[in-house]
Amino acid sequence: MHIRLAGFNIDSDTIELVNAVVEEYRFGDMASARLEELLERLRNEPLTPETISAAYARISRSPKSVHELRCDARDSVNRARESNERIVFGFGHASVAEHAVFNLDVSDISRLVIEELEGHRLASYTESSQRYISQSGDYITPEEIKNSKYTAEYHNLCRELFDGYRQLSTKLDEYYSSLPERARSGIAREDSRYVLPLSCRGQVGVTMNARTAEHIIRQSATSRLKEAREMSAQMLTILRRATPSLIRHTEPNLKINTSYQALGASAEKVGVSSKSDSIRSVKLLAFPVEAEQTALAAMLFAAGKSSFQDAKNYVASLSEAKRQTLLWRAHGYLDAHSPLLREMELGVFLFEVELSASAFAQLKRHRIATIIKQDYLPELSITIPPSIEAVSLKSHFISYTNKSQEFYNILLKNLPTENRPAAQYVLTNAHRRRVLLQLNARELTHFSRLRQDADAQWDIRNIADDMIKLAREKCPMLLLFAAGKDKFDDFREKIERGGQDR
């Protein structure tokens, strides 16, 4: 794994100083007094986001302008760092650390650990996509397996899975030869990747603030996977060097792991559920019984002067048709990219979803949702792309996933207990896991826009279709606007017509 500090935010006055030095080098006299003055100023202003954090930390207690506070912080970085440590860690105002922002290049990382990294909500991620990039055969060998007697067998399996990927890609490319090249290659990559292992090498660009970075470092240090712990160690070294005053509480809290271990005995008594009956499985476990009236009442509350209860009583007195008219009217501003009103967040849906690793790779990006995941479970069978069946390669496909699962079982049985979570590296993108997924109506509508769109990947689109269907049966008005972006124009006339008095 390689982590590189790609950038961080610095004071704009410092940026202007750097630009002035560059301009003087390009167009000025190399021995000029101005150049020497600029360089001396630059030597006294280390490039660090800590000065911005220190300046903003003083806003609440100083009558000076923000610009003056930033100048003061730049004049003495050491003093700024002392101020950060006192305010962030002494007084406990941790939000001050959020003003320092970093960009990290994370490369040579497995798809399995990318899932762990992107499980942290308050950061931004863009990762290499197996849908758009042809895979050449790169994969990670985790320390847990590298130091075992199964290393050779591991490499043989990974090479075989990549061979399967190439064979499937070729067959699909031939089968869909009548399609335009872009569409043809897209299907070939998108569906062939289902036989690739979770050890596939990837890369991801990450943007996060210092407070989030500290949390990720600490949480990753408790991971059951050594690769994630290595990620934590590298991040700590790089970011503590860049901002020593803002990264402090990074010691792993090992009690988190012991908490789940303590629950393990009880979880074993529950047992392992039997194999799913269907290729995809979505269950609606809970829904907001009164959320439609609650959301409408909250909109009237925000727009008027009544108490919430009075607004709710009024909504309750309306017919269903008039409530729907009110909801349409409230969202008359909507276009394909505008969010619903925040009042639509008052009420949540809880789903249990069984999905492939490929589908989970997209689901995990919905970070406002609450996602509680299990490990991958071969007992849940696999997801087979329809195109694989179309080219009569289902048995071929299953032979690869079976080899993966057989080796997974060997590792799970024979690796030392502390290393057994690494057995998941050999499972494929077709293997499945269960997640609990909780979203409010606003986020569920956003999910629908992205994942029910015509351009959405078929696997996650099928899941979204099932989720919206189940939720709409229980709360039709809350899901009035749920549809893919490509279908929004169909809503426009309804919105305009629905906003009129009936």
Secondary structure as UniProt FT lines:
FT   STRAND          2..8
FT   HELIX           12..27
FT   TURN            30..31
FT   HELIX           33..43
FT   HELIX           50..57
FT   HELIX           59..61
FT   HELIX           66..75
FT   HELIX           77..84
FT   HELIX           85..90
FT   HELIX           94..99
FT   STRAND          101..110
FT   HELIX           111..117
FT   TURN            118..119
FT   STRAND          124..127
FT   TURN            130..132
FT   HELIX           143..146
FT   TURN            149..150
FT   HELIX           151..175
FT   TURN            176..178
FT   HELIX           181..192
FT   HELIX           193..195
FT   TURN            198..199
FT   STRAND          200..209
FT   HELIX           210..220
FT   TURN            221..222
FT   HELIX           226..242
FT   TURN            244..246
FT   HELIX           255..270
FT   STRAND          281..286
FT   TURN            289..290
FT   HELIX           291..303
FT   HELIX           308..317
FT   HELIX           320..330
FT   TURN            331..333
FT   TURN            336..337
FT   HELIX           342..345
FT   STRAND          348..356
FT   HELIX           357..363
FT   TURN            364..365
FT   TURN            367..368
FT   STRAND          370..373
FT   HELIX           378..380
FT   HELIX           386..390
FT   TURN            391..392
FT   HELIX           394..414
FT   HELIX           417..426
FT   TURN            429..430
FT   STRAND          431..440
FT   HELIX           441..451
FT   TURN            454..455
FT   HELIX           458..474
FT   TURN            476..481
FT   HELIX           485..487
FT   HELIX           488..498
//
